[in-house]
Amino acid sequence: MIEVRGLKKTFDGFAALDGADLGVPRGAVYGLVGPNGAGKTTLLKILTGEYTDYEGEFSVTHGVTLGYLEQNAKLDPTLDIYGEMRSCFAHVLDAMAQMQILERRMAASPEDASLLEQHDALQNIIDAADGYNMDVNIKKVLSGMGFAQDTWEKNIAVLSGGELTRLRLAKLLLEKPDVLILDEPTNHLDFATMEWLENYLKGYSGAVLVVSHDRYFLDNICTRIWEVSFQTMTTYKGNFSAYLPQKEAADALRQKQHDADVALAEKLQDYVDRNLVRASTTKMAQSRRKQLEKLEITEAPKDETNQLKFRFEYDVEPWNELVLMKNLTIRIGERTLLEPFTYTVCRGQRLIIAGPNGAGKSTMLNAVAGVWPVDEGKILIDGVDVTRLSEHQRAAYIGRVFQDPMTGTAATMQIEENLALAARRGKPRTLRIGITKAEREQYRELLKTLDLGLEDRLTARVGLLSGGQRQALTLLMATMNKPKLLLLDEHTAALDPKTALKVLTLSAKIVEENHLTTMMITHNMKDAIKYGNRLIMMHEGHIIYDVSGEEKKNLHVSDLLAKFQIASGGEFANDRMILS
């Protein structure tokens, strides 16, 4: 259904893709993997028509429809959940309305053949969209995506970030395109919804192309893995687990070829050095030099096992109250997101916040950051009442890494310019302009810790980076001035598995070695247990479980699930949560 040959895309002379080949037949489920910055997002933007200035061939079979999950696609804030889903069938509803009018005309003029033709055309529109089963399909998808029937009349404007993501995905599934293109579809999904989505995609009649950092998800649905690496694409048979040993063997072969190329280059160079000035061997030496100039050395596989090193000098302050949330109440319209919510985060504490979509996790973080206004109650940070302070006024206390990788950096500015802005945030302004040589070297050393190659791209515009690269950059920027409080809102959700682990490890090192106070949201139960020294689980705007100390150190996923069931009175356990 989709054919791509020799695809090449460049940005400011840098090749994001170079010679990519792929084909997507009906019924295939492909997982698109590769390190951040390899070209995955660039490929998706070409496939979806966002990028049109590329080299190579790209074709879609006539009549084939593409559906693309856009994480930040706009939804109509004036509609409720069910109304938003029915908007997918606007053309069907219009056809049904026209048919009613047409049928009255046909009853008055039964001999008019043109009316019958118009009727058949409208009928084809309805049948093609399975219009008569419209409400049945809407209810099926909404239920599968975790929207209980009593939520269907909820207004779009009051939905949480996780709920909005689920609704966007629900709309796309309802439209049933021939090719589903999903960019990180499991971001912000709770575990029951992930499981339903896996089962849905397994039985999907069309083709599926998915970018995901979730190994378990890729293992369950994929029949092929496409790896984007070295600006090209390689196809591997099977799921993610089958891909790994094939990748290891391919890397070993590539390393062998690299070593052979380097050895040959050294041999040729040695001969040239020894014989170029000798009259009897000059011609042979010149021949070797031409051969050397034409030699293309195979790029070696990148070593991603380097230990991350990142440290700030930081004075350990006394253990006392740093963040106090007292009787917080937050409402949007008739919906209450938090009430009354009271909690204290102590200095040096590494608080992990878990819970299903809509539990109030992001609402609490947004309240602390100043994004959400507080209807009642107060927030104190380091003894200062910040309840009525704006978001930028609280920036002196807070560093934040967002769910969306596109947030937190200036896309039109260079990498070094973004880092300079972060470094000077909250400091007195001076007449000095520009970035010094010493600052530039400092930024380069910081970027090296990410092992993403950004240290060699200081002048590249941030908008040209991948989502994962931008998220890693945001982490550096958020911690450069040693904030009193670091907010991490599912900050690894958009990263590929290897980069996600790097950023999470980097985050842990910064926090632990420098005694930073942290509030981190995660859906991953193993990460919730592994990281931090205190854990709370939220449900419907309340804390239903709070654990720290030795009890947390000895906690297992099964224990956490059992506690949730007892505290919430609901089911939350499944294979997804146990294996995450």
DRENDREN-596214 format. One record per atom (N, C-alpha, C): residue in one letter; z, y negated, x negated. Coordinates in steps of 0.02 Angstrom, whole numbers, plus 50000, padded with zeros to 5 digits. Example, Ala and Ser with C-alpha at 12.3 -4.5 7.8 and 13.67 -1.06 7.14 Angstrom:
BEGIN
A503905028449340
A503905022549385
A503905016549340
S503545011249358
S503575005349316
S503944999849355
This chain:
BEGIN
M500005006149960
M500005000050000
M500004993649958
I500324994049900
I500334988549852
I500074991149785
E499624987349754
E499374989049688
E499414982849643
V499704983749584
V499764978449534
V499504981149468
R499044977449435
R498764979549372
R498744973649324
G499024974649263
G498984969649211
G499304963049228
L499854963349266
L500174957249290
L500514953549232
K500384946949227
K500684942849175
K500894936149206
K501514934049190
K501774927749213
K502154924449157
T501994918149143
T502324914449089
T502644908149115
F503194906049082
F503534899749096
F503614895949030
D503294890149025
D503344886048965
D503194890048902
G502694894348906
G502494898348849
G502884904748840
F503414905848880
F503814911948876
F503564916948928
A503394923048907
A503134928148952
A503704931748988
A503774930649054
A504274934249093
A504024941249110
L503374941949119
L503034948349130
L502394948349090
D502214954049063
D501614954449023
D501314961449027
G500804962049071
G500464968449076
G500804973549122
A501154971249174
A501504975749220
A501014979249266
D501104985849275
D500694989949320
D501144993649368
L500964993749432
L501354997549480
L500944998849543
G501135004049579
G500845005649644
G501385007949691
V501375005749753
V501885007449802
V501545011049860
P501595017749863
P501315021449919
P501805021649978
R501555023250036
R501975023850095
R502485029450086
G503095028250109
G503635033150105
G504025033250040
A503805029549991
A504145029449926
A504745024749929
V505275026449892
V505855022049884
V505955020949809
Y505785015049786
Y505815013349715
Y506415008949700
G506775010549648
G507305006249623
G507055002449563
L507124995849565
L506894991549511
L507504989549469
V507514991849406
V508094990649363
V507864987349298
G508344985149260
G508204981949196
G508714976649182
P508804974749120
P509294969549104
P509104962949136
N509614958649147
N509474952149175
N509024948249128
G508524944949157
G508034941249118
G507414945249100
A507404951649121
A506834955949103
A506214954449144
G506294951349202
G505714949649243
G505734952549314
K506304955449336
K506344958449402
K506234953349458
T506604947749454
T506544942649505
T505854939449504
T505564938649444
T504894935949438
T504394940349475
L504454946949465
L504014951749499
L504074951149575
L504684950849600
L504794950249672
L504484943949700
K504534938449663
K504264932149687
K503494932249688
I503194936149644
I502474937049646
I502274941249706
L502644946749717
L502494951249773
L502574947749840
T503054943149845
T503184939749908
T502794933249916
G502374931649867
G501944925749873
G502244919249850
E502854919249825
E503164913049803
E502824910449739
Y502634915049695
Y502254913249635
Y501524915349646
T501074910649635
T500364912149642
T499974911049577
D500284907749529
D499964906349465
D500134911749414
Y499794917349418
Y499904922849373
Y499244925849352
E499244929849300
E498654933449278
E498704940749299
G498134943949307
G498124950949327
G497914951749400
E497954957849424
E497744959549492
E498334961649534
F498364959049595
F498874960749643
F498544961249712
S498594966949743
S498264967949808
S498734971749856
V498664970149920
V499034973449973
V498534976250023
T498604982450042
T498154985650090
T498114981450154
H497504980750180
H497394976650240
H497844979050298
G498174974250329
G498604975750385
G499314977550368
V499454978650304
V500134980450282
V500574974250281
T501164974650310
T501634969150313
T502194970050263
L502404964550232
L502954964550184
L503554960950213
G504144963850204
G504764960650225
G505214959650166
Y505464953650156
Y505854951850097
Y506544949350117
L507064952550090
L507744950450102
L507914944550057
E507964938750086
E508164932750049
E508904931550060
Q509284931650006
Q510004931150011
Q510224924750046
N509854919450038
N510054913050066
N509574910450119
A509224915150153
A508774913150206
A509154909650262
K508864904350290
K509194900450341
K509194904150408
L509764903850442
L509824906350510
L509974900450556
D509804901150619
D509894895650667
D510624895050686
P510964889650665
P511684888950679
P511844887850753
T511334886450794
T511454885350865
T511454891750906
L511234897350875
L511184903750910
L511794908050897
D511914912850942
D512414917950927
D512084923850893
I512474928850874
I512204934450836
I511644938050874
Y511764939450937
Y511254943050977
Y510624938750986
G510724932250997
G510154927851006
G509734927350943
E510054927450884
E509694927350821
E509264933550813
M509534939350834
M509154945550830
M508574945450879
R508664942850939
R508124942450988
R507564937750965
S507734933050920
S507224928450896
S506674932050857
C506834938150832
C506324942250798
C505764944150846
F505924944250910
F505444946450960
F505164940551000
A505164934650970
A504924928751006
A504204929751030
H503784932650987
H503084933751007
H503024938951062
V503484943851062
V503484948951114
V503714945951180
L504234941951179
L504484938751239
L503954934151268
D503604930651224
D503054926351247
D502494930351279
A502334936151249
A501814940551277
A502034943251345
M502664945051353
M502914947551417
M502874942251471
A503034935951452
A502994930451500
A502274929251521
Q501814929551473
Q501104928651489
Q500844934251533
M501104940351522
M500894946151563
M501084945351636
Q501674942651648
Q501894941651716
Q501434936751753
I501254931351718
I500794926451747
I500114929651758
L499884933551709
L499234936751712
L499204941851769
E499744945551779
E499754950651831
E499704947551900
R499994941651909
R499924938051973
R499194935851983
R498864933751930
R498164931751934
R497724937751948
M497904943451917
M497504949551927
M497564952051999
A498164951252028
A498254953252098
A497824949052144
A497724942652126
A497314938152167
A496564939152153
S496394941352092
S495684942352074
S495604949152040
P495654954652077
P495634961352048
P494964963052015
E494434959452031
E493774961052004
E493634957451938
D494084953051915
D493974949051855
D494114953351793
A493594955751759
A493664960051700
A493994956551641
S493894950051635
S494184946251578
S494944946251582
L495224946251642
L495944946551650
L496224953151625
L495854958551639
L496064965151615
L496064965551539
E495554962551507
E495524962451434
E496114958551405
Q496284952851436
Q496854948951412
Q497504952851420
H497554956551476
H498144960651488
H498224966151435
D497664969351418
D497684974651367
D497894971751299
A497654965751282
A497834962651219
A498584961151215
L498854958651269
L499574957251272
L499984963751269
Q499724968951302
Q500064975351301
Q500094978151230
N499554977251192
N499544979651123
N500064976151080
I500164969651092
I500674965851055
I501364968651069
I501504970051132
I502164972751152
I502264979751124
D501764983951129
D501814990851105
D501904991051029
A501544986750994
A501584986750921
A502294985150896
A502654981150933
A503334979150915
A503864983350951
D503644988550987
D504114992551027
D504534987951071
G504184983351103
G504524978051140
G504954980351198
Y504754985751232
Y505144988051290
Y505814991251268
N505864993051205
N506494995651178
N506854990351134
M506674984151144
M506924978651104
M507684978551103
D508004978451160
D508724977951163
D509074984151135
V508764990051148
V509044996251121
V509054995951044
N508504993751015
N508454993350942
N508924988050913
I508984982450948
I509444977150925
I510164979750922
K510364983150975
K511044985750978
K511164991050924
K510654995250912
K510715000450862
K510814997450792
V510404992550775
V510454989550708
V511094985450700
L511284981650751
L511894977750747
L512504982150737
S512524987550774
S513094992150768
S513104995250698
G512514997250674
G512475000250608
G512674995450553
M512524989050561
M512694984050510
M513394981350519
G513794984650560
G514504982850564
G514694977350612
F514234975650658
F514384970550708
F514594973950773
A515234973950788
A515484976850850
A515234972850910
Q515184976050967
Q514894972851026
Q515264966451045
D515924966151033
D516294960151052
D516174954251006
T515754955250953
T515584949750908
T514884947050921
W514494950150965
W513804948250973
W513694941251000
E514204938551033
E514154931751059
E514444926651011
K514644928850952
K514924924350902
K514374919750874
N514534913350868
N514044908450844
N513904909450769
I513284908450749
I513074909250680
I513484904750634
A513644898750657
A513964893750615
A514654895750590
V514984900650623
V515664902550604
V515684909050564
L515114911850548
L515094918250512
L515274917250438
S515594922250409
S515754922150338
S515124923550297
G515174922650231
G514604924050188
G514364931250193
G514844935950195
G514674942950201
G514344944550267
E514584941550321
E514294942650387
E513584939750391
L513464934050360
L512794931150359
L512304935650322
T512524938450265
T512094943050227
T511914949150270
R512404951850304
R512284957650346
R511804956050403
L511864950050431
L511424948150486
L510704947150462
R510614944050403
R509944943350375
R509614950050365
L510004954850338
L509744961450327
L509594964950393
A510014964050442
A509904967050508
A509254964550539
K509124958050533
K508494955250560
K507884958250526
L507934959050460
L507374961750422
L507244969050442
L507764972950450
L507684979950470
L507384980450540
L507574975850583
L507324975850651
L506574974350654
E506334970350607
E505624968550606
E505184974350582
K505484979350548
K505144985450525
K504484984050489
P504494980350434
P503884979250396
P503664985750362
D503034986050342
D502774992050309
D503104992950240
V503254987350206
V503584987550141
V504204983250143
L504784986250132
L505414982650128
L505544980750055
I505624974350041
I505794972049974
I506504969149977
L506964972649945
L507674970949951
L507954968949883
D508174962849877
D508474960349814
D509234960249822
E509564965049790
E510284965949793
E510534966349866
P510294971249905
P510474971549976
P511204973249988
T511554976249939
T512244978249951
T512744972749934
N512504967049908
N512954961549895
N513314959449959
H513974958949956
H514384956550011
H514434961550069
L514184967650061
L514254972750112
L514874976750100
D515234978450154
D515804982950145
D515534990050142
F515974994650131
F515765001350112
F515465005350170
A515735004550229
A515465008050287
A514745005750301
T514614999250294
T513954996550305
T513464998950252
M513684999450189
M513265002150136
M513045009250153
E513515013250177
E513365020150193
E512845020550249
W512925016450300
W512435016350355
W511755014250329
L511725009150286
L511095006750259
L510745012250219
E511125015850178
E510835021350140
E510495026350186
N510835028450239
N510545033250285
N509935030450321
Y509955024050337
Y509385020850370
Y508775020850325
L508865019050262
L508305018550215
L508015025450198
K508435030550198
K508195037250184
K507675039450235
G507765037250298
G507305039150351
G506785033950367
Y506715028850324
Y506255023450338
Y505525025850331
S505115024150379
S504425026750380
S503965023150330
G504135017050312
G503735013250264
G503965014350193
A503785009850149
A503995010050079
A504565005150068
V504985006650018
V505555002450002
V505545000949927
L505614994649910
L505684992349841
L506334988549837
V506814991049797
V507484988249798
V507714986649727
V507994980749718
V508344978849658
V509084979249674
S509464983049634
S510174983849647
S510544985349583
H511164982949580
H511604984649524
H512054990549542
D511994993149603
D512424998349629
D512135005249614
R512395008549562
R512135014949541
R512185020149597
Y512745020249632
Y512845024949686
Y512305024049739
F512155017849756
F511645016249805
F510955018649782
L510775017349719
L510135019449692
L510085027049689
D510635030349672
D510635037649670
D510495040749738
N510745037549790
N510695040349857
N510025039349891
I509645034149872
I509045032549910
I508395033149870
C508405032549804
C507795031749765
C507455038349749
T506785038149750
T506375043749727
T506045042249660
R506025035949642
R505755033649578
R506165027649554
I506185026849488
I506495020949457
I505965017249416
W505895010849429
W505475006549388
W505935002449342
E505825003149278
E506204999149231
E505774993449204
V506024987449211
V505694981649181
V506044980249115
S505684981049061
S505954980148994
S505394978048947
F505534973748901
F505034971148854
F504444968148891
Q504594965048950
Q504104961648992
Q503574966449022
T503684972949017
T503234977849047
T503634982449093
M503284987049127
M503604991549174
M503484998749156
T503995002849163
T503945010049151
T504215013749212
T503865018849234
T504065022749292
T504425029149270
Y504995030549302
Y505375036549290
Y505465040349355
K505385047049353
K505465051149413
K506195052049429
G506345052249495
G507025053649517
G507435047349529
N508085048349540
N508545042849554
N508825039949489
F509345035849496
F509615032449437
F509915037249387
S510265042349411
S510555047249366
S510025051149327
A509455052549360
A508905055949325
A508565051249276
Y508575044849290
Y508255039849247
Y508605039149180
L509265039549179
L509635038149118
L509445042549059
P509425049349066
P509225053349008
P508495052248988
Q508055050849037
Q507365049349021
Q507315042848981
K507725037949001
K507745031648966
K508005032548895
E508515036648887
E508795037948820
E508265041048774
A507885045848801
A507365048948761
A506815044048744
A506625039648791
A506115034648779
A506345029648726
D506985027648729
D507255023048680
D507265026148610
A507425032648607
A507435036148542
A506735036248512
L506235037548554
L505545037548530
L505325030548508
R505525025448546
R505355018548528
R505685016548463
Q506315018648453
Q506665017048391
Q506315020448332
K506095026648341
K505745030348289
K505105026748269
Q504735024348320
Q504115020848307
Q504255014148272
H504785010748293
H504985004448261
H505135005548188
D505535010648174
D505715012148104
D505105013748062
A504625017448091
A504015019248055
A503595012948041
D503555008448090
D503175002248081
D503484997948027
V504154997348028
V504504993347978
V504404996347908
A504445002947902
A504345006247838
A503645005047811
L503145005547856
L502455004247835
L502374997047813
A502664992347849
A502614985247831
A502924984047763
E503504987047751
E503834986247686
E503404989147630
K503094994847643
K502664998147593
K502064993747577
L501744991047629
L501164986747619
L501354980447581
Q501924977447600
Q502144971247568
Q502304972447495
D502614978147480
D502774979847411
D502144980547368
Y501644983747397
Y501014984647360
Y500684977847346
V500694973447398
V500394966747390
V500764962947336
D501424963047337
D501834959347289
D501694961647217
R501584968147208
R501494970847141
R500774970347115
N500284969747159
N499594970447137
N499134964547151
L499384959547187
L498944954047207
L498684950047148
V499084949247095
V498884945147039
V498534949046983
R498484955646992
R498144959746942
R497414960246958
A497004958646910
A496284958346921
A496004964946946
S496254970446919
S495974976946936
S496164979347006
T496674976547035
T496904978847100
T496934973347153
T496674967447136
T496724961747183
T496394963147250
K495784965947250
K495424967347312
K495824972247357
M496104977447325
M496504982247364
M497134978947393
A497424974547353
A498014970947377
A497844966347435
Q497264962947431
Q497054958647486
Q496924962747549
S496644968647540
S496524973147597
S497184975047630
R497684976647589
R498344978447615
R498654972547651
R498554966547625
R498834960647657
R498524959447726
K497864960447732
K497544959847797
K497804965047846
Q497904971147819
Q498184976447860
Q498884974647883
L499274971547838
L499954969547855
L499954964147908
E499484959447903
E499434954047951
E499264956648021
K498874961848025
K498674964748090
K499184969548118
L499664971648077
L500144976648099
L500614973748152
E500664977148207
E501134975248261
E501724979948260
I502304977248246
I502904981248242
I503204982348311
T503284988548331
T503584990148395
T504284987248400
E504434983848455
E505094981048464
E505604986548475
A506154986048439
A506674991148444
A507064990248509
P507334995748537
P507764995148596
P508364990848580
K508574986948628
K509144982548617
K509794986448617
D510214984948571
D510874988148567
D511344984348613
E511554987748667
E511974984548716
E512694987048712
T512874989748655
T513544992448646
T514004987748607
N513744981848589
N514154977248550
N514794975248588
Q515344974948552
Q515964972848582
Q515944965348594
L516174963248652
L516184956248669
L516784952748638
K516674947048609
K517204943148579
K517174936148606
F517714933948636
F517724927348666
F518454925248670
R518634919948636
R519334918048634
R519404910448631
F519894908048670
F520084901148666
F520804900648642
E520954895448605
E521644894048589
E521984891348651
Y522534894248670
Y522844892348732
Y523604893448726
D523974888348740
D524704888848738
D524954892348799
V525374897548790
V525664901148845
V526194896848879
E526114895548943
E526574891348980
E527074895749018
P527634893049038
P528144897049073
P527864900149137
W528134905949154
W527944909449214
W528274906049274
N527894902449313
N528164899049372
N527604898249423
E527744895049477
E527244894149530
E526684889549507
L526074891849510
L525494887649494
L525124885549558
V525004890349602
V524664888949665
V525124890749723
L525234886049767
L525644887249826
L525224885649888
M525104890649929
M524774889749994
M525294890750048
K525424885550087
K525974885750134
K525734884250205
N525804889350248
N525634888750319
N524924886150331
L524444888750291
L523754886650298
L523464889050365
T523114884550399
T522734886250458
T522044883150452
I521534887350458
I520844885050453
I520464887650514
R520124883050549
R519734884850608
R519034882150602
I518564885750632
I517874883350641
I517714884350715
G517674878750751
G517574879350823
G518164882850855
E518034888150892
E518564891850925
E518814897650883
R518494898850826
R518694904450784
R519204902250732
T519734905950726
T520254904650676
T520144909350618
L520044906650558
L519914910650499
L520554912550462
L521024907850460
L521674909050430
L522214905850472
E522754909450486
E523334906450520
E523924910950520
P524554908050521
P524694903450465
P524734907650401
F524454905250349
F524384909150287
F524814906050232
T525274910050205
T525724907650152
T525704912550094
Y525594909950034
Y525584914249976
Y525664910049913
T525974913149862
T526084909749798
T525764913749742
V525394910249700
V525104913149640
V525464910149580
C525784914449539
C526164912149482
C525724911049421
R525954906849376
R525594905349315
R525504911649273
G524894912749250
G524744918649211
G524574924749251
Q524634924249317
Q524494929949360
Q523744931049366
R523544937449369
R522844939249377
R522794942749445
L522664938949496
L522684941349565
L522004943949586
I521984950049611
I521384953149638
I521444953149714
I520904951049748
I520894950549820
I520354955149847
A520554959949888
A520094964949916
A520124964749992
G519634968050024
G519614968350096
G518904968450122
P518794970350184
P518124970650213
P517834963750226
N517184963450245
N516864957150263
N517234953850321
G517294947150317
G517624943550371
G518374943750369
A518674946450315
A519394947150311
A519734940550296
G519364935650269
G519654929150252
G519714927850178
K519434932350136
K519494931750063
K519174925350037
S518524924550053
S518164918650029
S518424912250061
T518644912750123
T518934906950156
T519534904350118
M519974908950097
M520564907050059
M520364903749993
L519884906749956
L519664903849893
L519334897049904
N518944896349957
N518614889949972
N519124884649990
A519674886650023
A520204881950039
A520534879349975
V520674883849928
V520984881949865
V520514877349825
A519874878849827
A519374875049788
A519214868349821
G519394867449885
G519244861249920
G518594861249958
V518284867049964
V517654867550001
V517784867450077
W518294871350099
W518484871450169
W519054866650181
P519004862150230
P519574857950246
P520114861950281
V520734860050270
V521304863550299
V521514859950363
D521564863550418
D521774860550481
D522534859350481
E522904864050456
E523634863350451
E523874866450387
G524474864350364
G524764867050304
G524584863050242
K524774865550183
K524654861950121
K524504866750064
I524174864150012
I524024867749951
I524264863649891
L524664866749848
L524894863549787
L524634867449727
I524374863849677
I524164866749614
I524544863449558
D524944867349522
D525354864849468
D525804859049491
G526084859749550
G526544854849578
G526224848849611
V525554848349609
V525194842749638
V524914844749706
D525044840749757
D524784841949824
D524034840149824
V523604845249828
V522884844049826
V522564844949894
T522964845649946
T522714847250013
T522164842550035
R522244836150021
R521764831250044
R521284828949989
L521334831949931
L520874830249877
L520204833649888
S519674830249867
S519004833049874
S518884838449822
E518324841949829
E518154847349783
E518094844849712
H517754839149701
H517664836649633
H518324834049604
Q518784831749646
Q519424829549621
Q519854835449597
R519764841249627
R520134847149607
R519824850549546
A519224848449526
A518884851449470
A519284850849405
A519734845949402
A520154845149342
A520634850949333
Y520774854549388
Y521234860249386
Y520874866949387
I520264867149413
I519954873449433
I519294874649397
G519194880849374
G518534883249353
G518324888549403
R517674888649420
R517464893249473
R516784896349457
V516724902749471
V516094906349468
V515944908949538
F515364907149564
F515204908249635
F514874915049646
Q514824916949711
Q514454922849730
Q513724922149713
D513444916349728
D512734914949718
D512594912849646
P512204916749608
P512064914849539
P511704908249531
M511374905849585
M511014899649581
M511474893549587
T512094894749603
T512594889449610
T513004888949546
G513184882849528
G513624882049470
G513264879649408
T512604879349409
T512214876749353
T511684872049380
A511434867649338
A510894862949356
A510234866049334
A509824868049382
A509214871749368
A508704867849327
T508664861249336
T508154857249302
T508364855149232
M508984856449214
M509234854449148
M509224860449100
Q509244858949035
Q509234864148984
Q509904867748981
I509894873648949
I510514877448941
I511034873248904
E510834870248847
E511314866448807
E511564860248845
E511154857348888
E511364851648928
E511884853648980
N511794859549010
N512284862049057
N512954863349023
L512934866348964
L513544867648926
L513884861148905
A513484856148887
A513774849748867
A514124846348926
L513824846748985
L514144843849045
L514814847249059
A514814853949052
A515434857749064
A515964856049012
A515764855348950
A516234853848896
A516554847048904
R516194842348932
R516434835448938
R516734834049007
R516754839149051
R517024838249118
R517764836349114
G517944830949148
G518634828749150
G518864824749091
K518434823749041
K518614819948982
K518374812748989
P518704807948954
P518494801048958
P517774800148933
R517404795848966
R516714794648946
R516694790048885
T516214791248842
T516114787248782
T515404784648780
L515274780448730
L514604777748722
L514134782648688
R514424788048660
R514014792848624
R513574796748672
I512954797448654
I512484801248695
I512204807048654
G511914811648689
G511594817248656
G512084822748637
I511814827948607
I512204833748587
I512184834148511
T512774834548480
T512804834748408
T512604841648382
K512474841848316
K512294848148284
K512874853048288
A513494850548280
A514084854848285
A514174857748355
E514054853548405
E514104855848474
E513584861248488
R512984859948465
R512434864748477
R512594871448445
E512894871448385
E513074877648352
E513644881148390
Q514104877248417
Q514644880148457
Q514364883648519
Y513894880348552
Y513584883248612
Y513214889648594
R512874889548536
R512514895548516
R512984901448505
E513564900248474
E514044905548462
E514334908148528
L514464903748574
L514714905848640
L514214910348675
L513584908348673
L513064912148708
L512944918948676
K513064919548611
K512984925948577
K513434931248607
T514014929248632
T514484934148660
T514214937648721
L513724934648754
L513424937648813
L512914942948797
D512644942748736
D512134947548714
D511544947648762
L511334941848784
L510764941148829
L510184937348798
G510244935748734
G509714932048699
G509684924648715
L510174921948751
L510154914948771
L510294910248713
E510604912748660
E510744908448603
E510114905948569
D509554909348580
D508904907248552
D508494903148601
R508784901548659
R508424897948711
R508824891848735
L509154888448688
L509584882848706
L509214877448745
T508584876348731
T508204871048763
T507824873348825
A507894879648844
A507554882148903
A507884879448966
R507484877849017
R507754875549080
R508114881349115
V508694879949142
V509114885049173
V508764888249233
G508334884349266
G507974887049323
G507504892749306
L507334893549241
L506894898949220
L507284905349204
L507944905049204
L508354910849190
L508404915449251
S508554921649239
S508684926349293
S509364924749325
G509474927549384
G510104926549418
G510694928849377
G510624934549343
G511154937149302
G511314932749242
Q510794930149210
Q510884925649154
Q511234919149176
R511044916649234
R511364910549259
R512104911749276
Q512254917749302
Q512944919249318
Q513384919749256
A513114922849204
A513474923249141
A513584916349111
L513074912049116
L513134905249093
L513664901349132
T513684902449197
T514184899249239
T514884901149218
L514994907349198
L515644909649175
L515854905749112
L515394904949066
L515554901149005
L515734893949024
M515344890949068
M515454883949087
M516124883149123
A516304888049164
A516914887549203
A517544888149161
T517494890949102
T518084892249061
T518114888148997
M517624883948984
M517604880148922
M518184875348914
N518414872448969
N518954867548966
N519634870448985
K519684877148979
K520314880448991
K520644878249057
P520354880049113
P520614877849178
P521304880849192
K521694877249231
K522334880049252
K522244886049297
L521684886049336
L521554891349384
L520814893249381
L520664899649374
L519984902149373
L519854906149437
L519344904049475
L519164907449538
L518524911449527
L518554917849540
L517994922349532
L517844925649599
D517314923349632
D517144925749699
D516574930849695
E516744937349684
E516244942549677
E515714940449626
H515944938349567
H515494935049520
H515024939749484
T515114946249491
T514644950949461
T514184954149513
A514204951849575
A513844955149629
A513094955149619
A512814950049586
A512084949549579
A511824951949512
L512234955149472
L512044957249405
L511854964649404
D511394966249358
D511224973249348
D511834976849318
P511864983549321
P512484987049302
P512734985449232
K512294985349182
K512514984149114
K512764976949105
T512384972149133
T512594965249126
T513224963949166
A513284967049225
A513894966349265
A514504968649227
L514444974349193
L515004976849153
L515174972049097
K514654969349064
K514774964549010
K515144958449035
V514914955549090
V515214949449117
V515924950849141
L516034956649173
L516694958349196
L517164959449137
T516914962849085
T517314963849025
T517464957148991
L516974952848988
L517064946248960
L517574942248999
S517524942649065
S518004939149108
S518714941449094
A518804948149090
A519464950949077
A519744948749010
K519314948448959
K519534946448892
K519754939148892
I519374934848923
I519554927748926
I520234926948961
V520294930249018
V520904929649058
V521514932449022
E521454938548995
E522014941948965
E522224938748899
E521754937348855
E521924934848789
E522184927648791
N521994923948842
N522194916948846
N522654915348904
H522894920648938
H523404919948990
H523184915149046
L522554915449064
L522294911449119
L522524914249185
T522674909849231
T522834911749299
T522184912649338
T522124918349372
T521484920049402
T521574922749472
M521104920849516
M521044923849582
M520334926649587
M520274933249594
M519624936549592
M519524940849654
I518974939749689
I518784943749747
I518314949249725
T518424955349749
T517974960849736
T517964965649795
H517394969049805
H517334974349854
H517414981249821
N517414981349755
N517444987649718
N518174989749710
M518344995349740
M519044997549740
M519284999549670
K518855002449630
K519055004249562
K519174998049520
D518744993049528
D518844986749492
D519484983249515
A519614983749581
A520214980649608
A520844983549577
I520834990049563
I521404993349533
I521424992349458
K520844992549425
K520804992149353
K520994985249326
Y520764980049359
Y520854973249332
Y521434969749369
G521714964949334
G522244960949363
G522924964349359
N523444960349373
N524124962949374
N524454962449443
R524074960049491
R524304959849560
R523704960649607
L523804964049662
L523254965349709
L523494964049780
I523094960449818
I523214959749889
I522604962049927
M522714965149984
M522174967050029
M522234963050093
M521684960050113
M521674955750172
M521304959050230
H521504957350289
H521184959950350
H521304954950406
E520744952450435
E520774947750491
E521214941650476
G521134939050415
G521484932850396
G522204933650376
H522434939850366
H523124941050347
H523154945750287
I523694945350249
I523814950050194
I524164956150224
I523844961950216
I524134967950244
I524434972550191
Y524304970850128
Y524574974850073
Y524614970650010
D525184970849976
D525304966849916
D525654971349865
V525344972349806
V525614976949758
V525544973949688
S526034975249645
S526024972749576
S526454977249533
G526514975549469
G526934979149422
G526734986449413
E527244990549404
E527134997649391
E526795001049449
E526954998849509
E526635001849568
E525875000949566
K525644995149545
K524924994049540
K524624998149484
K524974998549426
K524705002349370
K524595009649388
N525005012249431
N524965019349450
N524555020449514
L524225015149538
L523855015549601
L523195019149592
H522995023049641
H522345026349644
H521965023949705
V521305024849705
V520895022649761
V521135025849826
S521285032249824
S521515035649884
S522165032649911
D522605030449865
D523225027149885
D523075020549921
L522605016949893
L522425010449920
L522125011149990
L521705016149998
L521395017350063
L521915019350115
A522375023550094
A522905025650140
A523345019750161
K523495015250114
K523895009350130
K523525004950180
F522865004250171
F522475000250218
F522505003150288
Q522425009650293
Q522435012850358
Q523105011850393
I523645012450356
I524305011550385
I524415004350406
A524244999650362
A524374992550375
A523934989650429
S523284991850430
S522804988950477
S522734992950540
G522934999350537
G522855003550595
G522135005550607
G521705004850554
G520995006450562
G520745010850506
E520135013250513
E519815017450464
E519445013150415
F519555014650351
F519195010950299
F518945015650245
A519135021850248
A518995026650195
A518345030250205
N517965030850154
N517375034950152
N517185036250080
D516665040250069
D516465041950001
D516305035849960
R516015030649991
R515835024649954
R516435021649920
M516985020949957
M517565017749929
M517885022049875
I517865028549882
I518165032949833
I517775033049768
L517115032549773
L516695033249714
L516495026549684
S516645021049717
S516445014449691
S516805012949627
